[in-house]
Amino acid sequence: MKSNQHTISEVRLIYRTKIKASDRSQVKCSKDAFDIFMESWELDSTEHIQEFKLMLLNRSVRVLGISSLSKGGTTGTVVDVKLLMQYSIKSSANAIIMCTITQVVTYSQVNLSWQ
């Protein structure tokens, strides 16, 4: 008899946090999400670089983390959906908020929908 032996790579999805759940920021409305995103942006570069970020949330709508998925030029940026899904799965996110910015704005200039 011939024995079948296969070499297969192990796939591991790992997310580690050092922040207690009670210390995480909570998103209660679109203004909260806007403020948290704005804290994470390098505002000096937003006029000439478009960037796409992902906010990962748990069931209590507390922020697990923010990740920059893509940076582009002045007219756009391309996001790999596989990376978006990978970050969501790794962090065990129950919800995500996606955001892109091309120039410095104030909250009153932004039309956000909250669902």
C-alpha positions, 0 to 999 in steps of 0.5 A: 500500500502506498501512503499519502503524505501531504505537506500543508501550511497552517493558517492562523488568525491572531489578534491581541490587545492590551487594552481592557474592554472598559477602557475602549472608546465607545461609538454611540453616534456618527459624531463619535466615529468621526472624532475617533477617525480624525484622531487617527489621521495625519492631517498634514497629508490629507490634502494630497493623499487619499487614505482608506481606514477601517474601524473595528467594533465589538458587540458593545460598539467599543473600538477594537482598533483602526487600521489603514487599509490603503493609501492613494493619490489625490483622486482615489485609493484602491482597497483589497476586500480580502484585506478588509475581511481579514482584519474583520475576522482577525479582530472578531469584529461584530461591526465595521465602519469604513472611512476615507478622507481627501481633505481636512473637514469639520464634522458639520461638513460631513454627511454620515449615516448611522445604522 
